[in-house]
Amino acid sequence: MCSNTMKKLTFRLIIVLILSACSEEEFLYHNHASEIQPSTTSLNAVEFMQNKQIDYSINDSGIVIFNKAQDLFKIFNDYHDIKFNSDFDFVISIEIPKHTSENERLIIIRKAFLYGVYQTFAHTNANTVTVEALAIDSQNHNSLNKLKAKISRDKALDVLRQYSKANSFKDLVELEDNDHFKVKGYSSSLYFDKFVTDLKTQREIVLALTE
């Protein structure tokens, strides 16, 4: 009798321990799962631009708009050697080792050229922009390659629609909550990232803009 009772108690104790272990594993799993879920950011241009010592506005789409390209480049800080002839006429110089191949130099200045054109139209109200992308020898600072053009907003938009999936300049700016650490209304969108880095698209857009 006593033996049977002990067996029942032992069996019940085992069941309790199993259930407890399962509950603990479930608890740890759910807590760990919540930790590894992709985080999203809802930081927008208004919040990001707080305390920035520069004139800007926010348009109806929530995109930060600068008064001149110089302010844009100062805040974005992606290129550092820039000479401004006027508010929307500038030269982006990139130092490149002389042994860099011709093809590599062209890729670098095309990217800078497209950056100057499309960031200007996405983040200012300019009707035209003159951009020169200049590759210079990092040792003697002689000019190696350059790309220059004066481009209207209408032409830039037509070319953009023809060679990318973007339909407007606002498509070049991140406007949604995301998990890739981009600020809404400020950071470049995936559309922009693709066409300035994809070599085929980059080449086609530059050719269309400068022909």
C-alpha positions as CSV (number, residue, x, y, z in Angstrom):
1,M,0.0,0.0,0.0
2,C,2.7,2.4,1.1
3,S,4.8,1.3,-2.0
4,N,1.9,2.1,-4.4
5,T,1.4,5.5,-2.8
6,M,5.1,6.3,-3.2
7,K,5.0,5.3,-6.8
8,K,2.0,7.5,-7.5
9,L,3.7,10.5,-5.7
10,T,7.0,9.9,-7.6
11,F,5.1,9.7,-10.9
12,R,3.2,12.9,-10.2
13,L,6.4,14.7,-9.2
14,I,8.1,13.6,-12.5
15,I,5.1,15.1,-14.4
16,V,5.3,18.3,-12.5
17,L,9.0,18.6,-13.2
18,I,8.5,17.9,-16.9
19,L,5.8,20.6,-17.2
20,S,7.9,23.1,-15.2
21,A,10.8,22.5,-17.6
22,C,8.6,22.9,-20.6
23,S,7.2,26.1,-19.2
24,E,10.6,27.5,-18.6
25,E,11.8,26.5,-22.1
26,E,8.7,28.2,-23.6
27,F,9.3,31.3,-21.5
28,L,13.0,31.5,-22.6
29,Y,12.0,30.9,-26.2
30,H,9.4,33.6,-26.3
31,N,11.6,36.1,-24.6
32,H,14.6,35.3,-26.8
33,A,12.4,35.4,-29.9
34,S,11.2,38.9,-29.0
35,E,14.9,39.9,-28.7
36,I,15.8,38.7,-32.2
37,Q,12.8,40.2,-34.0
38,P,13.9,42.9,-36.5
39,S,13.8,46.3,-34.9
40,T,12.2,49.1,-36.8
41,T,12.9,52.8,-36.6
42,S,10.3,55.5,-36.7
43,L,12.8,58.4,-36.4
44,N,11.7,61.1,-38.9
45,A,13.4,64.1,-40.5
46,V,11.9,66.5,-38.0
47,E,13.3,64.6,-35.0
48,F,16.6,64.0,-36.8
49,M,17.2,67.6,-37.8
50,Q,16.5,69.0,-34.3
51,N,19.3,71.3,-33.1
52,K,21.0,71.2,-36.6
53,Q,22.4,74.7,-37.1
54,I,21.2,75.1,-40.7
55,D,18.1,76.4,-42.5
56,Y,15.7,73.7,-43.8
57,S,12.0,73.0,-44.2
58,I,9.9,69.8,-44.3
59,N,7.7,69.3,-47.4
60,D,4.2,67.7,-47.5
61,S,5.8,64.3,-48.0
62,G,7.8,64.6,-44.8
63,I,11.1,65.1,-46.7
64,V,13.7,67.6,-45.4
65,I,14.3,70.3,-48.0
66,F,17.5,72.5,-47.9
67,N,17.8,76.0,-49.3
68,K,21.0,75.2,-51.2
69,A,23.1,72.3,-52.1
70,Q,25.9,73.4,-49.8
71,D,23.7,72.8,-46.8
72,L,22.7,69.4,-48.1
73,F,26.3,68.3,-48.4
74,K,27.2,69.7,-45.0
75,I,24.5,67.7,-43.3
76,F,24.9,64.5,-45.3
77,N,28.7,64.6,-45.1
78,D,29.2,61.9,-47.7
79,Y,31.7,63.9,-49.8
80,H,34.1,66.3,-48.2
81,D,36.1,68.0,-51.0
82,I,33.4,70.1,-52.7
83,K,33.8,73.5,-54.4
84,F,30.7,75.6,-54.8
85,N,30.5,78.1,-57.7
86,S,26.9,78.9,-56.7
87,D,24.1,77.4,-54.7
88,F,23.5,74.7,-57.3
89,D,26.8,74.6,-59.2
90,F,29.5,72.6,-57.6
91,V,32.5,70.3,-58.1
92,I,32.9,67.1,-56.2
93,S,36.6,66.0,-56.1
94,I,37.6,62.5,-55.2
95,E,41.2,61.6,-54.5
96,I,42.1,58.3,-56.2
97,P,45.4,56.4,-56.4
98,K,47.0,56.8,-59.8
99,H,47.3,53.1,-60.4
100,T,43.5,52.7,-60.2
101,S,42.1,51.5,-63.5
102,E,40.2,53.7,-65.9
103,N,37.1,51.6,-65.4
104,E,37.3,51.9,-61.6
105,R,37.8,55.7,-61.8
106,L,34.7,56.0,-64.0
107,I,32.6,54.0,-61.6
108,I,33.7,56.3,-58.7
109,I,33.0,59.6,-60.5
110,R,29.6,58.3,-62.0
111,K,28.5,57.5,-58.5
112,A,29.5,61.0,-57.2
113,F,27.9,62.6,-60.2
114,L,24.6,60.8,-59.7
115,Y,24.7,61.5,-56.0
116,G,25.1,65.3,-56.7
117,V,22.3,65.4,-59.2
118,Y,19.6,63.3,-57.5
119,Q,20.3,64.3,-53.9
120,T,20.0,67.9,-55.0
121,F,16.6,67.3,-56.7
122,A,15.3,65.1,-53.9
123,H,16.3,67.5,-51.1
124,T,16.1,71.0,-52.6
125,N,13.7,72.9,-54.8
126,A,16.3,73.6,-57.5
127,N,15.1,73.7,-61.1
128,T,18.6,73.0,-62.5
129,V,21.9,71.8,-61.1
130,T,25.4,71.8,-62.5
131,V,27.5,69.0,-61.2
132,E,31.1,68.1,-61.9
133,A,32.6,64.9,-60.5
134,L,36.4,65.0,-60.7
135,A,38.9,62.2,-60.0
136,I,42.2,63.5,-59.0
137,D,45.6,61.8,-58.4
138,S,46.0,61.4,-54.6
139,Q,49.8,62.1,-54.9
140,N,50.2,65.0,-57.2
141,H,46.5,66.2,-57.4
142,N,46.4,66.2,-61.1
143,S,43.0,65.6,-62.8
144,L,42.5,62.1,-64.0
145,N,38.9,61.9,-65.1
146,K,35.9,64.2,-64.9
147,L,32.2,64.2,-65.7
148,K,30.3,67.4,-65.9
149,A,26.8,68.5,-67.0
150,K,24.0,71.0,-66.3
151,I,20.8,69.2,-65.8
152,S,17.2,70.3,-65.5
153,R,14.8,68.9,-62.9
154,D,12.5,67.7,-65.7
155,K,15.2,65.9,-67.6
156,A,16.5,64.2,-64.4
157,L,13.0,63.0,-63.6
158,D,12.4,61.6,-67.1
159,V,15.7,59.7,-67.0
160,L,15.0,58.4,-63.5
161,R,11.6,57.0,-64.6
162,Q,13.1,55.4,-67.7
163,Y,16.0,53.6,-66.0
164,S,14.7,52.9,-62.5
165,K,11.5,51.9,-60.7
166,A,11.2,55.3,-59.1
167,N,8.4,57.6,-60.4
168,S,9.3,60.8,-58.5
169,F,12.1,62.3,-56.6
170,K,10.4,61.5,-53.3
171,D,10.8,57.8,-54.2
172,L,14.6,58.3,-53.7
173,V,14.0,59.1,-50.0
174,E,13.0,56.6,-47.3
175,L,9.4,57.4,-46.2
176,E,8.5,54.2,-44.2
177,D,9.4,52.7,-40.9
178,N,12.2,50.2,-41.6
179,D,14.6,47.8,-40.1
180,H,17.7,49.1,-42.0
181,F,18.4,52.2,-39.8
182,K,17.2,54.8,-42.3
183,V,15.6,58.1,-41.1
184,K,12.2,58.8,-42.7
185,G,12.2,61.9,-44.9
186,Y,16.0,62.1,-44.7
187,S,17.9,58.9,-45.6
188,S,18.1,57.6,-49.2
189,S,15.7,54.9,-50.2
190,L,16.6,51.5,-51.6
191,Y,15.7,52.8,-55.1
192,F,18.4,55.4,-54.7
193,D,20.9,53.0,-53.3
194,K,20.4,50.6,-56.2
195,F,20.7,53.0,-59.1
196,V,23.8,54.8,-57.9
197,T,25.6,51.5,-57.2
198,D,24.3,49.1,-59.8
199,L,27.0,49.5,-62.5
200,K,24.7,48.9,-65.5
201,T,22.0,51.3,-64.3
202,Q,24.6,53.8,-63.2
203,R,26.2,53.9,-66.7
204,E,22.8,54.1,-68.4
205,I,21.5,57.0,-66.3
206,V,24.8,59.0,-66.6
207,L,24.8,58.5,-70.4
208,A,21.2,59.6,-70.7
209,L,21.7,62.7,-68.5
210,T,24.8,63.8,-70.4
211,E,23.8,63.1,-74.0
